[in-house]
Amino acid sequence: DVDNDTVQINAVAGVGSKWSGKASIRFNVADVQRPLASASKVVAKGNRIVLEEGGSFIQSVSTGEKIALRVERGVYVFDTKYEGGSTGTMALDSGAGVNVWPQDWWSDAPMEPKAPGLKMVAANGTEITNLGQKVIKFNAIQPFAGQR
């Protein structure tokens, strides 16, 4: 079962694999430009986030598996491969209270009802319309050998 704020990083990938095991995040679907994974939600689901020069990552506390973070235009991101084989990038947002998925982005995940009572507001104060929820399943790039 997937709960309301699912963020799972599981050790399933083979030794030496470039991609992590299957992970999933429950996103609120909205008219946004890119997927945003809330750092606080990631941590609340049993992960740690390490941000440091030359080796940033998200790590599952229970399994030890890591996914690599990199900086793109001043934002920490991680590279993903979705079910079906398409690839993308998710931003890890330390200022976001919820995970947000763009309504126009590919996803075979079924749309689920909106989270009751959730009101999303952009950094500029405008309301972000919540269209529903989707659980997005993906693999993420693991840190290269030599990284933490």
Residue pairs with C-beta under 8 A, 6 or more apart in sequence:
2 24
2 26
2 135
3 26
4 26
4 115
5 26
5 41
5 44
5 45
5 99
6 24
6 25
6 26
6 45
6 135
7 23
7 24
7 25
7 26
7 37
7 41
7 42
7 44
7 45
7 47
7 99
8 22
8 23
8 24
8 45
9 20
9 21
9 23
9 47
9 58
9 59
9 60
9 63
9 65
9 67
9 140
10 21
10 22
10 23
10 60
10 63
10 65
11 21
11 60
11 63
11 64
11 65
12 20
12 21
12 22
13 19
13 20
13 21
13 65
13 139
13 142
17 142
18 141
18 142
19 81
19 139
19 140
19 141
19 142
20 65
20 66
20 67
20 139
20 140
20 141
20 142
21 65
21 139
22 137
22 138
22 139
23 67
23 137
23 138
23 139
23 140
24 135
24 136
24 137
24 138
25 37
25 41
25 42
25 99
25 135
25 136
25 138
26 99
26 133
26 134
26 135
26 136
27 35
27 99
27 100
27 101
27 133
27 134
27 135
27 136
28 98
28 99
28 100
28 101
28 114
28 115
28 118
28 120
28 130
28 131
28 132
28 133
29 100
29 101
29 102
29 103
29 111
29 130
29 131
29 132
29 133
29 134
30 100
30 101
30 102
30 103
30 120
30 128
30 129
30 130
30 131
31 102
31 103
31 128
31 129
31 131
32 100
32 101
32 102
32 103
32 128
33 102
34 89
34 90
34 91
34 102
35 88
35 89
35 90
35 91
35 99
35 100
35 101
35 102
35 105
35 136
36 90
36 91
36 93
36 96
36 99
36 100
37 78
37 90
37 91
37 92
37 93
37 96
37 99
38 93
38 96
38 97
38 98
38 99
39 49
39 92
39 93
39 94
39 96
40 94
40 96
40 97
41 98
41 99
42 49
42 58
42 92
43 49
46 60
46 61
46 62
47 58
47 59
47 60
47 61
48 58
48 59
48 61
49 56
49 57
49 58
49 59
49 69
49 92
50 56
50 57
50 58
50 59
50 148
51 69
51 76
52 148
54 147
55 143
55 147
55 148
56 68
56 69
56 70
56 71
56 76
57 66
57 67
57 68
57 69
57 143
57 147
57 148
58 66
58 67
58 69
58 78
58 92
58 140
59 65
59 66
59 67
60 66
65 142
66 142
66 143
66 148
67 78
67 140
67 141
67 142
67 143
68 78
68 79
68 140
68 141
68 142
68 143
68 144
68 147
69 76
69 77
69 78
69 92
70 76
70 77
70 78
70 79
71 77
72 89
75 91
75 92
75 93
76 91
76 92
77 89
77 90
77 91
77 92
78 89
78 90
78 92
78 140
78 141
79 87
79 88
79 89
79 140
79 141
80 87
80 88
80 89
80 90
80 138
80 139
80 140
80 141
81 87
81 138
81 139
81 140
82 88
82 106
82 107
82 136
82 137
82 138
83 108
83 137
83 138
84 106
84 108
86 106
88 105
95 123
98 115
98 118
98 120
100 120
100 128
101 107
101 134
101 136
103 131
107 134
107 136
109 134
109 135
109 136
109 137
110 134
111 131
111 132
111 133
111 134
112 132
112 133
112 134
112 135
113 132
113 133
114 130
114 131
114 132
114 133
115 130
115 133
118 130
119 127
119 130
120 127
120 128
120 129
120 130
121 127
121 128
122 128
